[in-house]
Each structure stands twice: as structure tokens, then as C-alpha cells.
């Protein structure tokens, strides 16, 4: 048995819309803006949490719970680019911009989108960009605080 290394095995794209979040098409994924090379190695933050719902009653002798709402703590950290194409995340992901973040994991970045690949789709709206303070020996960066606006599909499958 061997471990799956994550280096070079994540792809992230931003689409204006996706017709079916559970089954984005190859064409929709291919047409989406590929931002993978602009995101810092630790810059993809899509952390879900599940709320507890108390199911106890006055007769309960133990605390019982079930799963409640899912929420996401989300932000993307980008490198700024020196050309308009390289700086597209900065000029696109402005306050109020909405779209769908498509994330593919565990497959080499260079592998084209294909039917049957598992992906995650997150309908999102962007908050105000945060410029990261400059530091010696670092690239210029910014953080896009993104908010999930509808149910994400974390086990979507790319359709033909």
C-alpha cells in the first residue's frame, strides 16, 4: 500500500456558471478559468464543519445529537501576476463576483478534464480582496475570501 502524494495532483478552476453542480460537463470544466498555477501551495482553504443538533429530551439520561447544517470556512490565496493573464484572479475575483469553484484532487494537474473524474463544486461569491503584506523573498499575494452561496457538491462526477 502506498500513500497518495498531493503535490501536483490538484486542479482548481473558476466557472461563471455550471448547469448541474453534481455533473459538470467536460466542456464546462475546460472552459472554466484554470487558477491552479496562481494559487499558493497552501492557498486552497475549503474547510467544512457540521453543526450539532441536540436530540435529547426531558426523559434523556445521555446527551444525544445528530448532524445539522454544514458550513464552510473558505478562502483562496493567490500569487499576483505580472501580466493581465497571470493576474486574472485579482481582476476577476472582486467583491461581489460570483461563480463556481471546481476542484479536482488526486489526479495529475496536467491530465485533461474527462468524464468520470470526481470533482467538488462550490457555488461562491467573493468578499473584498485582502492584499497580503509584502515580505522579503516572497511573491506578492492576495487573499480572496469566498463564501459558499448554495449547497456544495463534494462528490460530483464530470459528465461527457
Residue pairs with C-beta under 8 A, 6 or more apart in sequence:
4 106
6 105
6 106
8 108
8 109
9 105
9 106
9 107
9 108
9 109
10 36
10 44
10 103
10 104
10 105
10 109
11 34
11 36
11 103
11 104
11 107
11 109
11 113
12 34
12 35
12 36
12 39
12 44
12 76
12 101
12 102
12 103
12 104
13 29
13 32
13 33
13 34
13 35
13 36
13 101
13 102
14 32
14 33
14 35
14 89
14 92
14 93
14 99
14 100
14 101
14 102
15 24
15 28
15 29
15 31
15 32
15 33
15 99
15 100
15 102
16 99
16 100
17 99
17 100
18 24
18 28
18 100
18 102
18 121
19 25
19 28
20 159
21 100
21 121
21 123
21 150
21 151
21 152
21 153
21 156
22 121
22 153
22 156
22 157
23 156
23 157
23 158
23 159
24 100
24 102
24 119
24 121
24 156
24 158
24 159
25 158
25 159
25 160
26 113
26 114
26 115
26 158
26 159
26 160
29 102
29 113
29 119
29 158
30 112
30 113
32 100
32 102
33 88
33 92
35 76
35 78
35 88
35 89
36 109
38 78
38 79
38 81
38 86
38 88
38 89
39 76
39 77
39 78
39 79
40 77
40 78
40 79
40 141
42 77
43 76
43 77
43 78
44 76
44 103
45 73
45 74
45 75
45 76
45 77
46 72
46 74
46 101
46 103
46 120
46 122
47 72
47 73
47 74
48 70
48 71
48 72
48 152
48 154
49 70
49 71
49 72
49 73
50 67
50 68
50 69
50 70
51 67
51 68
51 69
51 70
51 71
52 65
52 66
52 67
52 68
53 65
53 66
53 67
53 68
54 63
54 64
54 65
55 64
55 65
55 66
56 62
56 63
56 64
70 151
70 152
71 148
72 122
72 148
72 152
74 122
74 124
74 145
74 146
74 147
74 148
75 143
75 144
75 145
75 146
76 89
76 93
76 101
76 143
76 144
76 146
77 132
77 141
77 142
77 143
77 144
78 89
78 90
78 93
78 141
78 142
78 143
78 144
79 139
79 140
79 141
80 86
80 87
80 90
80 139
80 140
80 141
80 142
81 87
81 88
81 90
84 91
89 144
90 129
90 142
93 126
93 129
93 144
93 146
94 126
94 129
95 126
95 127
95 128
95 129
96 125
96 126
97 125
97 126
98 123
98 124
98 125
98 126
98 149
99 123
99 124
100 121
100 122
100 123
100 124
101 120
101 121
101 122
101 124
101 146
102 119
102 120
102 121
103 119
103 120
103 121
103 122
104 113
104 117
104 118
104 119
104 120
105 118
105 120
106 118
107 117
113 158
114 158
115 158
115 159
115 160
116 157
116 158
117 157
117 158
118 155
118 156
118 157
118 158
119 156
119 157
119 158
120 152
120 153
120 154
120 155
120 156
121 152
121 153
121 156
122 146
122 148
122 152
123 148
123 149
123 150
123 151
123 152
124 146
124 147
124 148
124 149
125 146
125 147
125 149
126 144
126 145
126 146
126 147
127 144
127 145
127 146
127 147
128 145
129 142
129 143
129 144
130 142
130 143
130 144
130 145
131 141
131 142
132 140
132 141
132 142
132 143
134 140
